[in-house]
Amino acid sequence: REGYRLDTQRRYPRMSWLLGFILAERREFAEAAQYLKQYLTLSPGAPDAPAVQQQVATLEKSAPRVSH
């Protein structure tokens, strides 16, 4: 989180990917999906973009639903 916080201009999109990956491993699915989506926004043409999109879809299915 510190590296992400320090990259205020988002020069290193992989920082978003890395934080998303770490959060997914910690089973913090909703937050992980947010960072991976940001990675895709910052690097839409990345070679791993299709795989990351698939991972986002999986994480969103795994995230607990909030009921009102």
N, C-alpha and C positions, 0 to 999 in steps of 0.2 A: 504494500500500500504506500510505503514511503516513496519508492521509485515513481509510482504513478502520480503521487502528489507533487513531486518535484518537477515532473514533466508538464508544466502548466501550458505550454504551447502545443502539446501532443505531437512532438517531433518523432517520437518513437512509438508507433502504433502497436508494436509487439508487446509493449508494456501493458496495454489493455488486454491483449490476448493472454499474456502470462498471468495477470491477476484473475482473469476469467477462468483459466485452467486451474489455478490453485483453489479458487472458490468452489469450482465443480468437484474437485477432489475432497473438499471439506463438506460436500453435500449441501452447499448454500446455492441451490440451483437458480433461484430467481435473480440473485445478485450476479452470479456468474454469467447468466444470459445477457444481462445489461452490458457488462464489460465486453463480451464477445461481439455483441451488436455494435458497440462503439468501434471495436477493431474493424469490423466490416465497413462501417461508415468511413473510417479514416483510410482504409486500404481496400477499396472495392475490387480492385483488379489483382489482389494477392493470389498467388498460385494455390493457396490453401483455402480460399474463400468458399468454394462449394462444401468442403469438409466442415468448415466452421459453421456454415449455415445449417448443415445437418445437425451439428452438435447443439446449436441454439434451439432447434426444433425439439430435440430430445430433452434438453434441460427444461424447456417451457412445459413439456408434458409431465416432467418429474416434479416441478415446483408445486408446493402445496397451494391449494386454492383458498382464497380468503372469502369467507361468506359474510354477507351484510345482514 
